Amino acid sequence: MYNFEDIINRNTTNSIKWLEKDVIPLWIADMDFSFPKEVKDGLLELITEGVLGYADVDQKCYESIIDFYKEEYDLNITKANIIFNTGVIASLGAVLNTFLQAGEEVLFLTPCYNTFFSVVNRLGYKVVESKLDYCDGEYTINFADFAKKIQRSNLRAFVLCNPHNPIGKIWSLEDLIKIRDLCTLNGVLVISDEIHGLISRPNYKYNSYLKVSKEGIILSSPSKPFNMAGLKIGFSICYDEHLNQRLALAYNRFGLTGINSFAIKVLPILYNMCRDWLKEMNEYVYNNYKFVKEYFEDNNLKIGIIYGNATYLLWLDVSYYTDNSFSLSKLLKTKFKVFVSEGSKYLGNGQFFIRINIATSRNILKIGLDRIRDGLLSLNQQ
Ligand SMILES: Cc1ncc(COP(=O)(O)O)c(C=O)c1O
């Protein structure tokens, strides 16, 4: 049994999440749980060696990913399909830069993880939105709109967030097949970001895009499920040899191939030895979700919870209280000292939502929820 209740004080650890000391941080996708002992032992072993020179990726790194995906997701991956890099966002930029010309377009299902848009805009491409339909607390793909957008003459790539941040949705195989068919028909490259893949409600599993296509590019990393963002490691999985050659060149051009020694040491430990930790973490997060649900009911809060059985993020419909999530989030942070992610930056219908991260101890979560409650109730008194 791992302990997810006792949280290390991160106020003194350079944690971006905990920079503001009197604020409860429920924003950035970073868990407060400490990593398992096996990881600590591996890191200590490396430090005891006393050398941190240039390191090559160990064969064990490939094998651990291959075995993990076979055993947990019944996916057949070979070493030739995997290329390591320094993270998902960095590699997404490299991929877009390789496959797109200036001014070309990238499609997203919105609301969607906002950093994607920054990458696209920064590199001189254009964001195109296909807004998800939202009905009775559930998001679905509007395939009529998706089909229309995918046919745009300048559209070259579709970035699938799988599972989807911020709505936590596990896309069905049926959805993935429709996406694949439309993208293939129109020659649009599919880039599937699967960084949240291993974080799901107990007994639920996400569907990798690899299940339906041999043509897309999967971007992933152990950093989200094992809370190792500081390691700066990611990898792509791609079955197509020609695409892989271009990916390798792209990572090289952007200097993304030099993996740090700590990441090389830890990655096989994570995939081989930390599955129990992952399972228990997922259970703890799911219980936190149930806690939030009960809390809203008990406090008679008119907040809809969007939780699609994956991620540790809850997308909260606060439309009863406001249509301006930007102002609400600002108020919550400045006056009520709880930092949530404001929904409008995710585009789509995000102005009616805030996103909270529930991967923290129940105590901290409870304080955060109290502050959100007080902030929302204060709106009615204005
Ligand atoms: C969907 C998604 N992709 C990528 C990232 C960041 O990945 P990395 O730290 O490997 O760049 C995040 C972080 O929250 C995310 O939510």
The ligand as an SDF file (V2000), in Angstrom:
LIG
                    3D

 16 16  0  0  0  0  0  0  0  0999 V2000
   -2.2440   16.6010  -23.0830 C   0  0  0  0  0  0  0  0  0  0  0  0
   -0.8750   17.0190  -22.6240 C   0  0  0  0  0  0  0  0  0  0  0  0
    0.1830   16.8840  -23.4490 N   0  0  0  0  0  0  0  0  0  0  0  0
    1.4260   17.2400  -23.0730 C   0  0  0  0  0  0  0  0  0  0  0  0
    1.6790   17.7780  -21.8340 C   0  0  0  0  0  0  0  0  0  0  0  0
    3.0640   18.1930  -21.4590 C   0  0  0  0  0  0  0  0  0  0  0  0
    3.9710   17.1940  -21.8180 O   0  0  0  0  0  0  0  0  0  0  0  0
    5.5420   17.4110  -21.6570 P   0  0  0  0  0  0  0  0  0  0  0  0
    5.7880   17.8860  -20.2700 O   0  0  0  0  0  0  0  0  0  0  0  0
    6.1240   16.0660  -21.9580 O   0  0  0  0  0  0  0  0  0  0  0  0
    5.9360   18.4200  -22.6760 O   0  0  0  0  0  0  0  0  0  0  0  0
    0.5970   17.9520  -20.9360 C   0  0  0  0  0  0  0  0  0  0  0  0
    0.8110   18.5410  -19.6250 C   0  0  0  0  0  0  0  0  0  0  0  0
   -0.0730   18.8490  -18.9100 O   0  0  0  0  0  0  0  0  0  0  0  0
   -0.6940   17.5510  -21.3530 C   0  0  0  0  0  0  0  0  0  0  0  0
   -1.7520   17.6980  -20.5390 O   0  0  0  0  0  0  0  0  0  0  0  0
  1  2  1  0
  2  3  1  0
  2 15  2  0
  3  4  2  0
  4  5  1  0
  5  6  1  0
  5 12  2  0
  6  7  1  0
  7  8  1  0
  8  9  2  0
  8 10  1  0
  8 11  1  0
 12 13  1  0
 12 15  1  0
 13 14  2  0
 15 16  1  0
M  END
$$$$
